Amino acid sequence: MTQPSLAAAAPALTVREHQVLEQLAGGATYRAIARRLNLSPHTVDTYLRRIRSKTGAVNRTQLALLAFSLGHGPARG
């Protein structure tokens, strides 16, 4: 299994891609991400495909690990 290229991933992602990734790391579904960010579920899927392409992540688990390594994740409190 190939690990996402974390060093190259952070600068290559757009602000919106980081927002989508943060929501994913919090456990949100595509539909919930779409609702929270005022997007369509199809657009969320497009953003996640772009993130996977840029980082080499191949599944949702690797995207979540990438998000955590970039400082995204569920809010604590």
N, C-alpha and C positions, 0 to 999 in steps of 0.2 A: 504494500500500500504506500503510495507516494504522499509525503507530507506537504502541506501548502508552503510555499516560499514566503515566510513571514517577513523577512527583511525587505523583499521587493513588493510585498502586498500593500503595506500601509500607505506609502506615498502614491501608489497607482490608483487607489480607490477614491472615488468622488465623495463629496459630503453626503449626498443622498445614499450612496452605496453603504457608507458607514452607518447611516440611520437605519437602513433596512437590516443590516447585519446586527446592529444593536438590538433591534426588536426580535430578530431570530434567536439571539443568544438569551433573551428573556423568556423564551419558550412560546412566543406567539406563532400562530398559524399564518399561512399566506393571507387568508381572509382578514385576520385580525390586524396584521401589518398594514394591509391595504386600507382598512378602515381608519386606523390610527394616523396614517400618513396621507390620507385623502388620495389614494391611488386605486387603480383596479388590481384585482388579484393577478391578472395577466402581466401588468407592469411590474409587480413585485417579483413574479417569476422571471421576467426579463432581467431585472437587477441582479437577482441571485445567480442566474446563468452567467452574466457578465463577471460577477465576483468570482465564480468558480473558474471561469476562463482565465482571469488575471492571476489567480493564486494557485491554480492546480488542484484545488479542493474538488473531490469527486462526489461528495454526498453532504447531507445536512449535518451530520456529526462533525465532519472536518470543518464545515463552515462555523459551527458553534465553537470548536476549539480555536479556530482562527480569531473569532470575535473575542473570546476570553483573553487570548494572548495580546490583543490590541486594546485591552482594557474595557471592553464592553461586557455586559452581563446583567443579571437580574439586580434590581435595586435592593440594597440592604438597609434595614432600619428597623 
